[in-house]
């Protein structure tokens, strides 16, 4: 059997990972332990939080469902994980002197995936995490005695003022160092006041700060062997660590889950645009392969000329290599929600797409808020908790953060991952697959829906028969409602037709005669009343009799 060059490279080497407790971080840790069994240690930067120290957080981390296969098959691998207490917003990550020395003496490969992924994050927080964090990491990396590769996780969605985004680092709209200095000397209120002006054409603080981080890394990395991986919209796993595994509602996952529940029934989106989604296992495999490739290349220095090489950038996206439109995503997803429905549905799953803001607001009012207010009214009358309008407010706020990305399209050049495949053995291509051209969207979206059902909505597979019965009931209720609304519509139409018909059956002569009789009757009544008072009615109106 052919050996894996990548697994062999990681054998006996230690890895430092930031952002390990995030969605991509968990998948990275699991993949390294399972597919690179000879790896020495994985040092995970963890921040004590909610009254828990890092040892408690580490124990909870290893109990996560993502490590299910490892716990069952190779539980000893989990013992290779070591947590170090720290915070990327602190100088030196706030590491103790002992932990700092441990990392400096032992780490060979670094994966930096720590970041705030909130699109509407405060600029000050976004700068601290997404810009200052990478700068502090470089300072630590310069001290590492065995460093061979640093892989920084960015996003394909930066520099969105361009229609085509190549695998290069673009000039930043502002000097990142000066921005850090500016943010540090201003209070939160002033930073909020100037955020819109600073961010400019960027849709949010996330994409703005991720672009600045790339510029800072290019400027300050020196001879550190550094590469950047830019995933597009990261979604549930296709195969690993578990088919359909996902642990958050970010991006399309919230939409997929909301539609399956019958909670979301309208979405502002240009359905003909390409939705550049990528299953999480693809960028993770690419990151591991990039770490290997960066290390075995000439580090950052060309040995013949001594000229520093440019940082290699890898766009991990599907739009140019294996495009999927949002309309295809909707149609396939709807098909699988009917096949694998969730148990507790609010209504029969369906969703309309529109790119028109006015139409979308009308759809929201009819499909979301009208039922929400009705349900809250019933809850108030029965003494139950009022929640539906509030839930829709929160959902709409979260969805609105995606509007820009769902109504625009970019061309992400993604050639470097394809070129990298040429360096991989057949064994490595199978184990560390990242060729997005191989994704079968019909099969994957079925996996995605099943994953959202199991891991987000927490539906056990055994509940599927009951869910299908509920789906049939909701379909009957949907058709009954349609028939009722249709009947009401025809009754109103019939009534209006009768009124128009009765008006239309009167001839013009009859109508005028009827009108004249009424006028003469009123005139007679007025004359009678005014004559009793000795008043000439025509003089009162200024008309001669």
C-alpha positions in Angstrom: 0.0 0.0 0.0 1.3 3.4 -1.0 2.4 5.6 2.0 1.2 9.1 2.5 3.9 11.7 2.2 1.8 14.2 4.1 1.2 11.9 7.0 4.9 11.0 7.0 5.8 14.7 7.1 3.6 15.4 10.2 5.0 12.3 12.0 7.0 13.3 15.1 6.2 17.0 14.6 4.1 19.2 16.9 1.4 21.7 15.7 0.1 24.9 17.3 -3.5 25.8 16.4 -5.4 29.0 17.2 -9.2 29.0 16.8 -9.3 25.2 17.5 -12.7 25.5 19.3 -14.4 26.9 16.2 -16.2 25.0 13.5 -13.2 24.6 11.2 -10.8 24.3 14.1 -12.5 21.2 15.4 -12.5 19.5 12.0 -8.8 20.3 11.6 -7.8 18.8 15.0 -9.9 15.6 14.2 -8.4 15.2 10.8 -4.8 15.7 12.0 -5.2 13.1 14.7 -7.0 10.6 12.5 -5.1 10.9 9.2 -1.7 11.9 10.6 -1.5 9.3 13.4 2.2 9.9 13.9 1.8 13.6 14.8 3.5 14.4 18.1 1.5 17.0 19.9 -1.3 19.4 19.1 -1.1 22.6 21.2 -4.4 24.3 21.2 -4.8 27.9 22.3 -7.8 28.1 24.6 -9.3 31.0 26.4 -10.7 30.4 29.9 -14.3 31.4 29.8 -17.6 31.3 31.8 -15.8 30.3 34.9 -14.1 27.3 33.3 -10.3 26.8 33.2 -8.6 25.4 30.0 -8.4 21.9 31.4 -12.2 21.8 31.8 -12.7 23.3 28.4 -10.3 20.7 26.9 -12.2 17.9 28.5 -15.5 19.2 27.0 -13.7 19.8 23.7 -12.6 16.2 23.4 -16.2 15.0 24.3 -17.6 16.8 21.3 -19.5 14.7 18.7 -16.9 15.5 16.1 -14.4 13.1 17.8 -16.9 10.3 17.9 -15.0 8.0 15.5 -11.7 8.7 17.2 -13.1 7.9 20.6 -14.4 4.6 19.3 -11.4 3.6 17.2 -8.3 5.4 18.4 -9.0 7.0 21.8 -5.2 7.2 22.5 -4.9 9.9 19.8 -6.9 12.3 21.9 -4.2 12.3 24.5 -1.9 14.1 22.1 -4.0 17.3 22.5 -2.6 19.8 25.0 -4.4 23.1 25.9 -2.5 26.3 26.5 -4.3 29.2 28.2 -4.2 32.4 26.2 -6.1 35.0 24.2 -5.2 36.3 20.7 -6.1 39.8 21.7 -3.3 39.9 24.4 0.4 40.7 23.7 2.1 37.3 23.3 -1.3 35.8 23.3 -1.2 36.1 27.1 0.8 32.9 27.3 2.5 32.0 30.5 6.3 31.8 30.3 6.2 28.0 30.6 3.7 27.6 27.8 5.5 30.1 25.6 8.7 28.2 26.0 6.9 24.9 25.3 5.7 26.3 22.0 9.0 28.0 21.0 10.9 24.7 21.7 8.6 22.2 20.1 6.2 23.6 17.4 7.0 23.0 13.7 3.7 23.9 12.0 1.2 26.6 12.9 -2.4 26.9 11.8 -4.0 30.3 12.5 -7.8 30.1 12.3 -8.7 32.3 15.2 -11.0 35.1 14.1 -14.4 36.7 14.8 -16.8 35.5 12.0 -19.6 37.9 13.1 -20.4 40.0 10.1 -21.7 42.8 12.3 -18.9 42.7 14.9 -17.8 46.0 16.4 -14.8 47.3 14.5 -12.6 47.5 17.6 -13.2 43.8 18.4 -12.7 42.8 14.8 -9.4 44.6 14.5 -8.2 43.0 17.8 -9.0 39.5 16.7 -8.5 39.6 12.9 -5.6 42.0 12.6 -3.7 42.3 15.9 -4.0 38.6 16.5 -2.0 37.6 13.4 0.6 40.3 14.2 1.1 38.8 17.6 1.3 35.3 16.1 4.2 36.5 13.8 6.1 37.7 16.9 5.8 34.3 18.5 6.7 32.5 15.3 9.9 34.4 15.0 11.1 32.8 18.2 10.2 29.2 17.2 13.2 27.0 16.9 11.7 24.3 14.7 9.2 26.3 12.6 8.7 25.0 9.1 5.3 26.3 8.0 2.5 28.8 9.0 -0.9 28.5 7.4 -3.2 31.5 7.9 -6.9 31.0 7.3 -8.4 34.1 5.6 -11.6 34.4 3.5 -12.3 34.5 -0.3 -14.7 37.4 0.5 -12.2 40.2 0.9 -11.5 43.0 -1.6 -15.0 42.7 -2.8 -14.8 45.9 -4.8 -13.3 43.7 -7.5 -15.3 41.4 -9.8 -12.5 38.9 -10.1 -10.3 37.9 -7.1 -7.0 36.3 -8.0 -4.8 34.4 -5.7 -2.7 37.4 -4.7 -2.7 39.8 -1.8 -4.2 43.1 -2.8 -3.2 46.5 -1.4 -5.2 47.4 1.8 -7.5 50.5 1.8 -5.6 51.8 4.8 -2.2 51.0 6.5 -3.1 48.2 9.0 -0.5 49.3 11.5 -1.9 52.9 11.5 -5.4 51.5 11.9 -4.3 49.5 14.9 -2.8 52.6 16.5 -5.9 54.6 15.7 -8.3 52.1 17.2 -6.2 51.7 20.3 -6.3 55.4 21.1 -10.0 55.9 20.6 -12.9 55.0 22.9 -15.6 52.6 21.7 -18.1 55.4 20.9 -15.7 57.2 18.6 -14.7 54.0 16.8 -18.4 53.3 16.2 -18.9 56.8 14.8 -16.1 56.4 12.2 -16.7 52.7 11.4 -18.8 53.3 8.3 -16.3 55.8 6.9 -13.3 53.5 7.6 -15.0 50.4 6.2 -16.0 52.2 3.0 -17.3 49.9 0.3 -16.7 46.7 2.3 -20.0 45.1 3.3 -18.9 44.5 6.9 -16.1 44.7 9.5 -15.3 41.0 9.0 -14.2 41.2 5.3 -12.6 44.6 6.0 -10.3 43.3 8.7 -9.5 40.0 7.0 -8.2 41.9 4.0 -6.1 44.1 6.3 -4.7 41.0 8.0 -3.4 39.7 4.7 -1.6 43.0 4.0 -0.1 43.0 7.4 1.2 39.4 7.1 2.8 40.1 3.7 4.5 43.2 5.1 5.8 41.7 8.4 6.3 38.0 7.9 9.9 38.4 6.7 11.4 34.9 6.2 8.7 33.1 8.0 7.4 30.3 5.7 3.8 31.5 5.4 0.9 30.5 3.1 -2.8 31.7 3.1 -5.9 29.6 2.5 -9.0 31.5 1.6 -12.2 29.4 1.8 -15.4 30.7 0.4 -18.7 29.9 2.2 -17.9 26.9 4.4 -20.7 24.5 5.0 -21.4 21.1 6.5 -19.0 18.2 5.9 -19.3 16.0 2.9 -17.6 13.0 4.3 -15.4 13.8 7.3 -15.4 13.9 10.2 -19.0 12.7 9.9 -21.2 13.1 6.9 -23.2 16.3 7.2 -21.6 17.4 10.4 -22.1 21.0 11.3 -22.3 22.8 14.7 -23.5 26.3 13.9 -26.1 28.3 12.1 -23.7 30.5 10.2 -24.2 31.1 6.5 -26.5 28.9 4.5 -26.9 26.4 7.5 -29.4 28.8 9.2 -31.3 29.1 6.0 -31.3 25.3 5.4 -32.5 24.6 8.9 -35.1 27.4 8.9 -36.6 26.2 5.7 -36.8 22.6 6.9 -38.6 23.8 10.0 -41.1 25.8 7.9 -39.9 28.8 9.9 -38.2 30.7 7.0 -40.5 31.0 3.9 -38.9 33.9 2.0 -35.4 35.0 1.3 -33.8 38.0 -0.4 -31.5 36.4 -2.9 -30.7 36.4 -6.6 -31.5 32.8 -7.4 -29.5 32.8 -10.7 -26.2 33.7 -9.1 -23.6 31.1 -8.1 -23.6 30.2 -4.4 -19.9 29.7 -3.7 -20.3 27.1 -1.0 -17.6 24.5 0.0 -17.9 21.6 2.4 -15.7 22.0 5.4 -13.6 18.9 4.8 -12.2 20.4 1.6 -10.5 23.6 3.0 -9.3 21.5 6.0 -7.6 19.0 3.8 -6.2 21.8 1.7 -4.8 23.5 4.8 -3.0 20.3 5.9 -1.6 19.8 2.4 -0.5 23.4 2.2 1.3 23.1 5.5 3.2 20.1 4.1 3.9 21.8 0.7 5.1 25.1 2.3 7.5 23.2 4.5 9.0 21.0 1.8 9.5 24.0 -0.6 12.3 26.4 -0.1 10.8 27.9 3.0 10.4 31.6 2.2 13.9 32.1 0.7 15.0 31.1 -2.8 18.3 29.3 -2.1 19.7 30.4 -5.5 19.0 34.1 -5.4 18.2 34.8 -1.8 15.1 36.7 -2.8 12.1 36.2 -0.6 9.3 34.4 -2.4 5.8 35.8 -2.4 3.3 34.3 0.0 1.3 31.6 -1.8 -2.5 32.2 -1.6 -5.0 29.3 -2.2 -8.6 30.2 -3.0 -10.7 27.3 -1.9 -13.9 27.9 -3.8 -16.3 26.1 -6.1 -17.8 28.9 -8.2 -15.3 28.6 -11.2 -14.6 24.9 -11.0 -18.0 23.3 -10.0 -20.7 26.0 -10.0 -23.9 25.7 -8.1 -26.6 28.4 -8.4 -28.8 29.3 -5.4 -31.9 28.1 -7.4 -30.3 24.7 -7.8 -29.5 24.7 -4.1 -33.1 25.6 -3.2 -34.6 23.0 -5.5 -32.4 20.1 -4.4 -32.6 21.1 -0.7 -36.4 21.2 -0.8 -36.5 17.8 -2.5 -34.5 16.3 0.4 -36.4 18.1 3.1 -39.5 16.3 1.8 -37.6 13.1 1.9 -36.0 13.6 5.3 -38.4 16.0 7.2 -37.8 17.2 10.7 -40.2 16.2 13.5 -41.3 19.6 14.8 -42.3 21.6 11.8 -44.1 24.9 12.1 -45.5 24.6 8.6 -45.0 22.7 5.4 -41.4 23.5 4.2 -41.1 25.9 1.2 -39.3 29.1 0.4 -39.6 31.8 -2.2 -36.6 33.7 -3.5 -36.7 37.4 -4.6 -34.0 40.0 -5.2 -36.5 42.8 -4.9 -36.4 44.5 -1.5 -40.0 45.7 -1.6 -41.4 42.3 -2.6 -39.2 40.6 0.1 -40.6 42.9 2.8 -44.2 42.2 1.6 -43.4 38.4 1.7 -42.0 38.7 5.2 -45.1 40.5 6.4 -47.4 37.9 5.0 -45.4 34.7 5.4 -43.6 35.5 8.7 -45.1 38.4 10.7 -48.8 37.7 10.1 -48.5 34.1 11.5 -46.1 35.4 14.2 -48.5 38.0 15.5 -51.4 35.5 15.4 -49.4 32.9 17.4 -48.3 35.6 19.9 -51.9 36.7 20.3 -53.0 33.1 21.1 -50.1 32.8 23.5 -51.0 36.0 25.3 -54.6 34.9 25.6 -53.7 31.5 27.0 -51.1 32.8 29.4 -48.1 31.4 27.5 -44.8 33.0 26.6 -44.9 35.5 23.8 -42.0 34.8 21.5 -42.7 34.5 17.8 -42.4 38.1 16.7 -39.1 38.4 18.6 -37.8 35.2 17.0 -38.5 36.5 13.6 -36.9 39.9 14.4 -33.7 38.0 15.4 -33.8 35.8 12.3 -34.3 38.7 10.0 -31.4 40.5 11.5 -29.1 37.5 11.0 -30.3 36.9 7.5 -30.0 40.6 6.5 -26.2 40.3 7.2 -26.1 37.9 4.2 -28.0 40.1 1.8 -25.0 41.5 0.2 -23.4 38.1 -0.5 -26.7 36.6 -1.8 -27.3 39.4 -4.3 -23.8 39.7 -5.7 -21.4 37.4 -7.4 -17.6 37.3 -7.8 -15.2 35.2 -9.8 -12.7 33.6 -7.4 -9.6 32.3 -9.3 -8.8 28.9 -7.8 -5.8 27.5 -9.7 -3.3 27.0 -6.9 -5.2 24.1 -5.3 -5.4 22.4 -8.7 -1.6 22.9 -9.2 -1.0 21.6 -5.7 -2.7 18.3 -6.6 0.2 17.6 -9.0 2.6 17.3 -6.0 0.4 14.8 -4.2 0.6 11.0 -4.4 -2.6 9.0 -5.2 -2.7 8.0 -1.6 -2.6 11.6 -0.4 -5.2 12.7 -3.0 -7.6 10.1 -1.5 -6.8 10.9 2.1 -6.5 14.7 1.9 -9.0 15.3 -0.9 -9.6 18.9 -1.8 -10.5 18.8 -5.5 -13.8 20.6 -5.5 -14.5 19.4 -9.1 -15.3 16.0 -7.6 -18.3 17.3 -5.5 -21.6 15.9 -6.6 -24.0 18.6 -5.6 -27.2 16.5 -5.6 -25.6 13.9 -3.2 -23.9 16.6 -1.1 -27.0 18.7 -0.5 -28.8 15.5 0.6 -26.0 15.0 3.1 -26.2 18.6 4.1 -30.0 18.4 4.8 -29.5 15.2 6.8 -26.7 16.8 8.8 -28.8 19.9 9.6 -31.6 17.6 10.7 -29.4 15.5 13.0 -26.8 18.0 14.3 -28.6 21.3 14.3 -32.3 20.3 14.8 -31.2 17.4 17.0 -33.6 14.9 15.3 -32.7 11.3 15.9 -32.9 9.1 12.7 -35.6 7.0 14.5 -38.0 9.9 14.4 -38.2 9.9 10.6 -41.4 7.9 10.4 -43.2 10.3 12.8 -41.8 13.2 10.9 -43.2 11.9 7.6 -46.6 11.5 9.1 -46.4 15.1 10.4 -45.4 16.3 6.9 -48.5 14.7 5.4 -50.7 16.4 8.0 -49.1 19.7 7.3 -49.5 19.2 3.6 -53.2 18.5 4.1 -53.5 21.6 6.3 -51.7 23.7 3.6 -54.1 22.5 0.9 -57.1 23.1 3.2 -55.9 26.6 3.8 -55.4 27.2 0.1 -58.9 26.0 -0.6 -60.3 28.2 2.2 -58.5 31.2 0.9 -59.6 30.4 -2.7 -63.2 30.0 -1.5 -63.1 33.4 0.3 -61.6 35.0 -2.8 -64.4 33.7 -5.0 -67.1 34.7 -2.5 -65.7 38.2 -2.5 -65.4 38.2 -6.2 -69.0 36.9 -6.6 -70.3 39.6 -4.3 -68.5 42.3 -6.2 -69.8 40.9 -9.5 -73.4 40.9 -8.2 -73.0 44.6 -7.2 -71.6 45.5 -10.6 -74.3 43.4 -12.3 -77.1 45.1 -10.4 -75.7 48.5 -11.3 -75.2 47.4 -14.9 -78.9 46.1 -15.3 -80.2 49.6 -14.8 -80.5 51.5 -18.1 -79.1 55.0 -18.3 -82.6 56.5 -18.7 -83.9 54.7 -15.6 -80.8 55.8 -13.7 -81.3 59.5 -14.7 -85.0 59.3 -14.1 -84.4 57.9 -10.6 -81.8 60.5 -9.9 -84.2 63.3 -11.1 -87.0 62.0 -8.9 -84.7 62.1 -5.9 -83.6 65.6 -6.7 -87.2 66.9 -7.1 -88.2 65.2 -3.9 -85.3 66.9 -2.0 -86.2 70.3 -3.7 -89.8 70.0 -2.5 -88.7 69.2 1.0 -86.4 72.2 1.1 -89.0 74.6 -0.2 -91.6 73.4 2.3 -89.2 73.8 5.2 -88.0 77.3 4.1 -91.5 78.6 3.3 -92.5 78.0 6.9 -89.7 80.3 7.9 -90.4 83.0 5.2 -87.0 82.4 3.6 -86.4 82.2 -0.2 -84.2 79.1 -0.6 -82.7 80.4 -3.8 -81.5 83.6 -2.3 -79.6 81.7 0.4 -77.5 79.9 -2.2 -76.8 83.0 -4.2 -79.0 81.7 -7.1 -81.7 83.9 -8.6 -85.2 82.3 -8.5 
